[in-house]
């Protein structure tokens, strides 16, 4: 009887929570987003499920992020409470300490002046787009690094979450991996290699640094 009462109480509390966002300034009605009229997400109670792995599966350190969400059914949603769950590759908004609203059916998110685009069912950060729709992308990948014994190197614990990055070029509906080094980048920009090499040396740019590669692409696009 007590468990039934607790379930009813939790359900009533959920209705209250889904009517108003945890962040008052967003005025977000989560229940309407998961209804037939919105239908762009679902409520998930697994935010605090048992997990022995240390760290977080979310890209940002906290949820206090301003965002504009673009859905495939032409909805535009503004809110100030969002994060990217790398475990499921989806954006989510925190409703309470043990529940989140997971967004589905969205194609773009602008968050803290950064653009994330859904390409082939994965979200990539858009680092640069040129006039020919050549898009330089960054993908964040969640890994679990197990805890190992310092001497024997055997696994002694579940470890912690680590986030690594990989880079891609998207053009003509094709997604190709890009390694940030001189060989890969000059091969890709082969038609103007000599100019690119001179520009890189003149400005002491690195082929392995994301921000410098963006400058190289910007220069290539200006030629």
Backbone bond lengths (Angstrom), bond angles and torsions (degrees), N, CA, C in turn:
res aa  C-N    CA-C-N  psi(-1)  N-CA   C-N-CA  omega(-1)  CA-C   N-CA-C  phi
1 X - - - 1.455 - - 1.528 111.32 -
2 X 1.319 115.23 -41.27 1.458 120.07 -179.03 1.524 111.31 -64.69
3 X 1.362 116.92 -38.97 1.467 120.65 -179.76 1.523 110.74 -65.25
4 X 1.380 116.57 -38.06 1.467 120.44 178.21 1.526 109.94 -64.45
5 X 1.326 115.74 -41.95 1.470 120.20 178.50 1.525 110.93 -61.66
6 X 1.343 116.74 -42.56 1.465 120.80 179.05 1.518 111.92 -64.11
7 X 1.333 116.63 -38.37 1.459 120.79 178.23 1.523 110.93 -64.63
8 X 1.329 116.41 -43.47 1.470 120.84 178.29 1.525 110.83 -62.47
9 X 1.329 115.59 -43.20 1.462 120.82 -179.86 1.523 110.87 -62.34
10 X 1.344 115.94 -41.80 1.465 120.51 179.70 1.524 111.31 -65.30
11 X 1.354 116.09 -37.36 1.456 120.44 179.82 1.522 110.83 -66.74
12 X 1.326 117.05 -42.81 1.470 121.35 178.31 1.530 110.07 -62.69
13 X 1.322 115.55 -42.11 1.464 120.21 -179.74 1.526 110.89 -65.75
14 X 1.315 116.40 -34.91 1.459 120.70 178.14 1.517 111.19 -63.44
15 X 1.346 116.71 -41.51 1.465 120.10 179.35 1.527 110.12 -59.97
16 X 1.329 115.64 -41.26 1.465 119.64 178.56 1.516 110.93 -64.18
17 X 1.331 115.69 -44.56 1.462 120.57 -178.07 1.518 112.49 -65.57
18 X 1.315 116.87 -38.60 1.456 119.38 -176.64 1.520 112.61 -76.70
19 X 1.310 117.09 -11.23 1.468 119.66 177.27 1.510 111.09 -80.78
20 X 1.320 115.49 -32.00 1.463 119.70 -177.77 1.513 108.94 -131.65
21 X 1.312 117.92 138.40 1.469 121.82 179.59 1.507 110.79 -68.90
22 X 1.331 114.99 154.89 1.457 120.91 172.74 1.512 110.25 -58.40
23 X 1.343 116.34 -36.56 1.457 121.60 174.20 1.510 108.31 -90.68
24 X 1.298 118.14 110.92 1.455 121.20 -172.97 1.517 112.86 -58.57
25 X 1.344 117.01 -31.62 1.450 119.32 -174.76 1.522 113.08 -69.21
26 X 1.336 118.60 -15.32 1.462 119.23 -178.27 1.525 112.01 -83.77
27 X 1.337 118.82 -25.63 1.456 123.47 -178.12 1.529 110.80 48.91
28 X 1.301 117.30 44.24 1.456 121.53 -173.22 1.522 111.14 -91.70
29 X 1.336 115.53 127.17 1.456 121.57 175.18 1.520 108.11 -98.06
30 X 1.327 116.76 95.43 1.453 120.92 -174.96 1.521 112.54 -67.77
31 X 1.321 116.95 -32.75 1.458 119.27 -178.95 1.519 110.99 -63.80
32 X 1.323 117.85 -34.01 1.465 120.09 179.45 1.529 110.78 -70.37
33 X 1.341 117.45 -29.95 1.463 120.20 179.38 1.518 111.96 -70.90
34 X 1.322 117.57 -26.45 1.455 120.55 -179.48 1.526 112.27 -98.03
35 X 1.339 116.69 2.95 1.461 120.67 178.85 1.513 110.53 -85.68
36 X 1.303 116.37 -179.19 1.470 120.74 -179.53 1.513 111.34 -62.22
37 X 1.336 116.62 -32.90 1.459 119.56 -179.14 1.509 113.17 -71.50
38 X 1.346 116.05 -34.57 1.465 119.14 179.82 1.518 110.60 -97.90
39 X 1.316 114.84 -65.00 1.461 122.62 174.15 1.528 113.09 52.78
40 X 1.319 116.43 44.92 1.468 118.65 178.84 1.527 111.79 -121.87
41 X 1.316 116.83 18.84 1.453 117.79 178.46 1.512 112.80 177.21
42 X 1.324 114.92 177.01 1.460 121.46 -178.82 1.514 110.20 -140.29
43 X 1.314 115.90 158.07 1.460 121.87 176.93 1.522 109.45 -89.28
44 X 1.324 116.27 134.96 1.465 121.93 -176.10 1.523 108.98 -126.05
45 X 1.341 116.32 130.57 1.468 121.44 -179.93 1.523 112.74 -98.69
46 X 1.314 118.36 13.51 1.467 120.84 -172.30 1.521 113.88 -94.03
47 X 1.326 118.72 9.99 1.469 120.64 -174.94 1.521 111.80 -59.97
48 X 1.302 116.97 -34.14 1.469 119.74 -177.79 1.524 112.75 -113.75
49 X 1.335 116.86 25.69 1.464 118.18 179.23 1.524 109.67 -65.93
50 X 1.303 116.18 155.78 1.466 121.06 -176.59 1.524 111.27 -57.90
51 X 1.313 114.88 130.36 1.463 120.21 178.79 1.521 107.15 -155.20
52 X 1.319 115.37 118.32 1.459 120.10 -176.77 1.528 112.55 -78.52
53 X 1.321 117.05 -13.08 1.466 120.04 -179.72 1.525 109.73 -73.42
54 X 1.330 116.00 131.57 1.461 120.50 -179.76 1.527 110.73 -78.07
55 X 1.333 114.94 157.39 1.452 120.17 177.01 1.520 112.22 91.15
56 X 1.328 115.08 -171.00 1.459 121.51 -175.11 1.524 111.03 -121.28
57 X 1.324 115.52 148.38 1.468 120.41 176.05 1.529 110.98 -90.93
58 X 1.339 117.24 4.11 1.464 120.94 -177.72 1.529 111.36 -95.08
59 X 1.327 115.53 146.39 1.460 120.56 -176.76 1.523 112.23 -68.24
60 X 1.323 117.00 -44.96 1.459 120.87 -176.51 1.525 111.34 -94.61
61 X 1.317 116.26 150.24 1.464 121.09 -175.53 1.517 112.52 -67.76
62 X 1.332 117.56 -30.05 1.461 120.07 177.75 1.527 109.35 -138.67
63 X 1.336 115.44 -179.95 1.467 121.59 -175.59 1.524 112.56 -97.74
64 X 1.302 117.44 -3.63 1.467 121.61 -175.10 1.525 109.85 -80.14
65 X 1.327 116.63 73.26 1.457 122.87 -176.88 1.526 110.19 -130.28
66 X 1.323 116.23 130.25 1.464 121.00 178.37 1.519 109.49 -81.18
67 X 1.325 116.09 131.61 1.465 118.96 -174.73 1.520 111.77 -142.91
68 X 1.321 114.27 152.47 1.467 122.49 168.19 1.518 106.65 -123.44
69 X 1.326 116.12 124.18 1.452 123.10 -176.03 1.523 109.88 -108.49
70 X 1.324 115.85 133.33 1.459 121.95 179.43 1.533 108.29 -113.02
71 X 1.324 116.82 118.60 1.464 120.76 -178.21 1.525 111.15 -97.63
72 X 1.314 115.31 162.34 1.461 120.58 179.72 1.523 113.12 -71.54
73 X 1.333 117.10 -15.28 1.461 119.41 176.91 1.534 111.92 -99.88
74 X 1.353 114.93 26.17 1.467 122.94 172.07 1.529 114.34 74.58
75 X 1.331 118.23 12.85 1.456 120.11 174.81 1.524 110.39 -82.20
76 X 1.335 115.59 144.72 1.466 122.13 172.37 1.525 107.17 -122.90
77 X 1.308 116.55 123.63 1.465 121.60 -174.57 1.518 109.48 -122.55
78 X 1.315 116.91 128.43 1.467 122.54 176.03 1.519 109.29 -107.94
79 X 1.323 116.78 132.09 1.455 120.52 175.94 1.521 110.37 -155.15
80 X 1.318 116.32 165.88 1.462 121.14 -176.88 1.506 112.66 -119.34
81 X 1.326 116.68 29.42 1.457 121.42 -173.86 1.526 107.69 -148.43
82 X 1.335 117.03 91.61 1.465 119.48 -174.03 1.523 111.16 -155.08
83 X 1.336 115.60 156.77 1.459 121.52 176.39 1.525 107.61 -156.78
84 X 1.323 116.45 163.73 1.456 121.52 177.19 1.521 108.91 -107.61
85 X 1.329 115.60 115.94 1.461 121.16 178.26 1.525 107.88 -84.81
86 X 1.318 116.73 107.00 1.463 121.04 -176.06 1.522 112.30 -73.22
87 X 1.302 117.12 -16.86 1.465 119.98 179.12 1.525 110.80 -68.78
88 X 1.333 116.34 -35.30 1.468 120.57 -179.07 1.529 112.02 -115.12
89 X 1.347 116.45 -0.19 1.469 122.13 179.55 1.520 111.89 56.85
90 X 1.337 115.90 45.31 1.462 120.62 178.68 1.522 110.21 -140.36
91 X 1.341 115.50 151.74 1.451 120.34 175.58 1.520 109.17 -83.30
92 X 1.345 114.89 148.35 1.457 119.93 -178.19 1.525 109.82 -143.23
93 X 1.323 115.14 153.89 1.460 122.47 175.59 1.526 107.98 -119.18
94 X 1.307 116.63 135.98 1.457 120.91 -175.36 1.524 110.53 -83.55
95 X 1.325 115.53 123.77 1.462 121.16 179.59 1.519 110.94 -92.34
96 X 1.328 115.77 -46.81 1.463 121.29 179.60 1.518 107.57 -148.15
97 X 1.318 116.73 -172.69 1.458 120.08 -178.15 1.527 112.98 -67.90
98 X 1.340 117.86 -19.57 1.463 119.15 -178.41 1.524 113.02 -127.43
99 X 1.332 117.95 18.39 1.459 118.90 179.33 1.525 110.71 -149.46
100 X 1.328 115.07 148.43 1.455 122.17 178.84 1.528 109.27 -135.30
101 X 1.330 115.29 159.85 1.455 120.69 171.49 1.520 107.33 -105.15
102 X 1.332 116.99 118.65 1.462 122.36 -177.23 1.525 109.07 -96.65
103 X 1.334 116.38 124.08 1.456 121.05 -178.04 1.530 111.01 -84.38
104 X 1.316 115.03 133.01 1.460 123.04 173.47 1.528 108.39 -119.89
105 X 1.317 115.81 167.30 1.456 121.59 171.61 1.534 112.51 56.47
106 X 1.328 116.71 42.15 1.466 120.79 174.93 1.528 108.73 -122.20
107 X 1.326 115.62 147.55 1.461 119.14 -175.58 1.522 114.02 -112.27
108 X 1.340 116.78 -14.49 1.471 118.48 179.89 1.521 110.20 -156.42
109 X 1.336 115.34 145.06 1.458 121.36 175.40 1.526 108.42 -135.99
110 X 1.311 116.11 128.47 1.461 121.19 173.11 1.517 106.78 -104.89
111 X 1.325 116.36 116.32 1.459 120.74 -174.36 1.527 110.05 -132.99
112 X 1.327 116.05 121.15 1.466 121.86 -177.83 1.534 111.33 49.81
113 X 1.342 116.39 44.39 1.476 124.29 178.85 1.527 113.42 69.60
114 X 1.312 117.90 11.26 1.461 121.88 175.91 1.524 108.75 -108.92
115 X 1.338 116.29 142.09 1.457 121.27 -177.52 1.530 110.15 -105.38
116 X 1.325 115.84 130.59 1.459 121.96 174.19 1.526 107.68 -119.86
117 X 1.317 115.63 128.21 1.457 120.69 -175.88 1.532 110.59 -118.73
118 X 1.327 115.35 139.68 1.458 121.12 178.43 1.522 108.47 -86.78
119 X 1.318 116.13 109.93 1.463 122.33 -179.81 1.518 108.36 -123.87
120 X 1.320 115.27 119.73 1.471 121.22 179.89 1.532 111.60 52.48
121 X 1.348 114.78 44.83 1.476 123.19 174.40 1.522 114.28 67.50
122 X 1.334 116.87 24.97 1.460 121.40 171.86 1.517 108.75 -138.39
123 X 1.329 116.06 148.65 1.458 119.47 178.66 1.525 110.24 -93.73
124 X 1.332 114.62 131.81 1.457 123.17 177.39 1.522 108.64 -124.84
125 X 1.330 115.69 143.57 1.460 118.47 172.48 1.527 108.84 -81.34
126 X 1.331 115.91 130.83 1.462 121.08 179.95 1.530 108.34 -85.80
127 X 1.334 116.49 112.77 1.461 121.04 -177.39 1.521 112.18 -92.36
128 X 1.330 115.47 -32.27 1.466 119.13 -178.68 1.523 110.11 -163.47
129 X 1.347 116.14 140.97 1.464 122.26 175.00 1.511 108.04 -131.39
130 X 1.333 117.74 130.31 1.455 119.66 -179.81 1.534 110.31 -101.79
131 X 1.316 116.10 -178.71 1.460 121.64 -173.65 1.521 112.89 -67.08
132 X 1.320 117.87 -19.76 1.467 121.83 178.91 1.521 112.34 -97.97
133 X 1.351 115.93 18.45 1.470 121.51 -178.85 1.524 112.94 60.57
134 X 1.296 114.81 31.67 1.469 122.52 170.16 1.525 105.62 -83.22
135 X 1.339 117.51 118.31 1.468 121.09 -172.48 1.527 110.10 -116.44
136 X 1.318 115.43 126.70 1.454 123.19 177.36 1.528 107.39 -95.27
137 X 1.333 116.66 119.80 1.452 121.73 -171.54 1.531 112.54 -120.83
138 X 1.322 113.60 155.53 1.460 120.78 176.77 1.524 108.39 -128.98
139 X 1.322 115.69 128.54 1.460 120.32 178.52 1.522 109.75 -112.97
140 X 1.328 115.56 132.35 1.463 121.23 178.89 1.526 108.62 -97.35
141 X 1.324 115.46 127.59 1.460 121.35 -174.80 1.528 109.88 -119.58
142 X 1.322 115.31 128.32 1.460 121.05 179.96 1.520 109.87 -89.32
143 X 1.329 115.96 128.07 1.459 121.59 177.32 1.525 109.11 -126.92
144 X 1.308 114.74 156.31 1.468 120.38 174.88 1.516 108.01 -112.10
145 X 1.321 115.46 115.26 1.461 121.17 177.20 1.520 108.60 -95.22
146 X 1.324 118.44 108.42 1.475 120.37 -177.42 1.525 111.64 -67.50
147 X 1.304 114.79 152.54 1.468 120.22 175.83 1.528 108.66 -76.63
148 X 1.327 116.43 128.28 1.467 120.66 -176.76 1.529 111.45 -119.34
149 X 1.314 115.75 150.53 1.451 121.64 176.20 1.529 108.69 -67.58
150 X 1.316 117.32 133.84 1.467 121.78 -174.47 1.529 113.04 -63.64
151 X 1.296 117.15 -28.59 1.470 120.44 -177.26 1.526 111.49 -97.47
152 X 1.327 117.45 -50.95 1.471 120.61 -174.66 1.523 113.14 -87.15
153 X 1.332 117.15 -16.66 1.464 123.60 -178.36 1.528 112.89 65.01
154 X 1.315 117.37 15.35 1.461 120.60 176.78 1.535 109.56 -81.81
155 X 1.317 116.09 150.98 1.464 121.38 -179.34 1.525 109.78 -72.02
156 X 1.332 115.96 125.87 1.463 120.52 -179.02 1.526 112.40 -121.65
157 X 1.332 116.86 -1.47 1.457 119.47 -179.77 1.514 111.50 -163.22
158 X 1.348 116.77 165.83 1.468 120.83 -176.83 1.528 113.52 -68.30
159 X 1.340 117.44 -17.78 1.462 120.42 175.28 1.517 114.29 82.31
160 X 1.348 115.38 -150.57 1.445 119.93 -176.59 1.524 109.82 -145.99
161 X 1.328 114.78 160.83 1.457 120.74 178.01 1.525 110.25 -73.93
162 X 1.319 115.83 139.11 1.457 122.33 173.49 1.526 107.95 -131.26
163 X 1.343 116.01 143.45 1.463 120.80 179.86 1.518 108.92 -111.02
164 X 1.325 116.00 125.99 1.458 120.00 175.28 1.525 109.38 -120.05
165 X 1.327 116.00 163.73 1.465 120.86 -176.36 1.518 110.88 -119.76
166 X 1.326 115.18 145.62 1.452 122.20 171.07 1.522 108.55 -132.69
167 X 1.334 116.09 152.15 1.453 120.77 -173.50 1.522 110.89 -116.16
168 X 1.335 114.97 149.24 1.458 121.13 -177.29 1.528 110.33 -142.57
169 X 1.316 113.94 158.12 1.458 121.73 170.20 1.523 107.30 -116.39
170 X 1.330 115.40 129.98 1.458 120.72 179.43 1.515 109.21 -117.16
171 X 1.326 116.00 120.25 1.459 121.03 179.68 1.527 109.09 -156.21
172 X 1.326 114.92 140.44 1.468 121.23 179.85 1.525 111.80 53.33
173 X 1.336 114.28 39.88 1.470 122.03 177.34 1.531 113.19 65.52
174 X 1.329 116.81 18.76 1.459 121.44 176.63 1.530 109.98 -116.27
175 X 1.313 115.25 138.16 1.454 122.16 -179.28 1.520 108.62 -112.10
176 X 1.330 116.07 117.12 1.461 120.89 -177.58 1.523 110.62 -123.43
177 X 1.331 115.35 136.31 1.465 120.42 -179.81 1.523 110.83 -69.62
178 X 1.311 115.65 141.30 1.469 121.94 178.49 1.521 109.47 -123.75
179 X 1.316 116.42 123.96 1.463 121.42 174.08 1.521 107.34 -94.20
180 X 1.326 115.94 130.84 1.466 119.64 -177.61 1.527 109.99 -81.12
181 X 1.328 114.97 83.21 1.463 120.71 172.02 1.526 108.61 -150.32
182 X 1.298 116.12 169.34 1.465 122.34 -173.78 1.518 111.78 -60.34
183 X 1.315 117.47 -44.99 1.463 122.27 -176.39 1.525 111.59 -58.72
184 X 1.321 116.94 -52.60 1.460 121.39 -176.84 1.528 111.55 -63.73
185 X 1.326 117.07 -45.10 1.461 120.17 -174.48 1.521 111.84 -70.19
186 X 1.329 117.12 -41.68 1.466 118.96 179.22 1.526 111.58 -69.27
187 X 1.310 117.47 -32.35 1.463 119.82 175.25 1.525 110.69 -64.03
188 X 1.321 115.82 -38.67 1.449 120.15 -178.96 1.531 111.94 -70.89
189 X 1.331 115.82 -32.60 1.474 121.56 -178.57 1.529 110.18 -105.80
190 X 1.313 116.88 35.24 1.472 123.13 -170.16 1.522 113.41 -57.92
191 X 1.322 118.13 -31.47 1.466 120.16 -175.69 1.527 112.89 -65.20
192 X 1.336 117.44 -19.89 1.468 120.46 -177.70 1.529 110.83 -135.21
193 X 1.320 114.99 38.48 1.468 121.81 -176.24 1.519 113.90 -54.85
194 X 1.320 116.48 -47.38 1.466 120.00 -174.93 1.527 111.07 -63.78
195 X 1.321 116.40 -40.63 1.472 119.92 178.93 1.527 110.98 -67.95
196 X 1.317 115.92 -40.89 1.469 119.89 179.26 1.525 110.54 -64.16
197 X 1.324 116.58 -43.84 1.468 120.40 -179.91 1.525 111.59 -61.79
198 X 1.310 115.90 -42.00 1.476 119.70 178.97 1.521 111.00 -64.83
199 X 1.333 115.88 -43.58 1.467 120.59 179.45 1.528 110.65 -62.12
200 X 1.313 116.20 -42.60 1.469 120.93 -179.90 1.528 111.41 -62.51
201 X 1.339 117.00 -41.59 1.465 120.89 179.94 1.525 111.75 -72.05
202 X 1.335 116.17 -42.10 1.472 120.27 -179.19 1.527 112.05 -59.53
203 X 1.315 116.03 -38.54 1.473 120.09 -175.41 1.533 112.35 -104.79
204 X 1.343 115.55 8.94 1.468 121.30 175.60 1.536 111.60 52.16
205 X 1.317 114.91 49.60 1.459 120.77 179.76 1.528 110.30 -90.91
206 X 1.305 114.76 154.14 1.464 120.53 179.56 1.527 110.26 -109.52
207 X 1.327 116.10 134.44 1.460 120.77 177.37 1.529 112.03 -73.16
208 X 1.299 116.83 -11.17 1.463 120.46 -177.21 1.531 113.44 -102.04
209 X 1.334 117.03 -1.92 1.460 120.69 179.82 1.523 109.90 -104.05
210 X 1.306 115.06 127.62 1.461 121.81 -177.24 1.531 112.89 -52.86
211 X 1.324 116.52 -48.60 1.469 120.14 -176.90 1.520 112.01 -65.68
212 X 1.336 117.27 -33.31 1.461 120.79 178.67 1.527 111.44 -74.01
213 X 1.314 116.72 -36.68 1.463 120.50 177.57 1.525 110.21 -63.93
214 X 1.316 116.97 -37.30 1.469 120.34 175.85 1.526 110.25 -60.75
215 X 1.329 117.24 -42.58 1.469 121.00 177.62 1.536 111.35 -62.64
216 X 1.324 116.03 -38.85 1.464 120.12 178.35 1.532 110.41 -64.64
217 X 1.325 116.97 -42.85 1.465 120.22 177.39 1.522 111.01 -64.49
218 X 1.319 117.16 -39.69 1.473 120.75 178.03 1.537 110.57 -62.42
219 X 1.317 116.37 -42.28 1.459 119.44 178.34 1.524 111.56 -65.86
220 X 1.323 116.58 -43.58 1.462 120.95 178.19 1.529 110.68 -58.43
221 X 1.316 116.21 -41.24 1.457 120.88 -179.50 1.525 113.00 -69.56
222 X 1.335 116.36 -20.78 1.467 119.76 180.00 1.518 112.91 -85.01
223 X 1.322 118.38 -12.93 1.467 121.70 -175.46 1.526 111.61 -76.23
